[in-house]
């Protein structure tokens, strides 16, 4: 049962990270479409 709980937690975290990545990708894509002349990429702005 302990191993099963660990696997469930791992799957939950992976799916949550995947969903967050998809949402972030959509936000970056829509932001790029809204501001095509922005000189600084969103990734470098976040890293500051």
N, C-alpha and C positions, 0 to 999 in steps of 0.2 A: 504493500500500500504506500510505503514511503517513496519508493521509486516512481510509482504512478503519480503521486503528488508532485514530485520534482519534474517529471516530464510535462505534466499539465502546466506547471508554472513556467517552464521553459517555452512551451508553445504559446502561452499567453503573452509573454514578454516579446517573443519574436513577432507575433502578429501585431502587437501594439506598436512595436518599432516600425514594422512595415507600413502600418496605417499612418503613423506620424510622418514617415518618409514620403508617402503618396500625397498627403495633405501639404507638406512643405513644398514638394515639387509643383503641385498645382498653384500654390500661392506665388512661388517664384516665377512660374510661367505666366500667370496673369499679371504679376507686377512688371515683368519684362514687356509684355504686350501693352500694358498701360503706359509705360515709360520707356520707349525704345531708345531714347537719347541719353539714358543714364550712363555716365562714364564708368561708374564703379559697380562691379558685379555684387549681387546680394551676398554671396558666400564670403567675399573678402570683407564686406561691411559687417557681417555677423562676427567674423573672427577678431575684430578690433576689441 
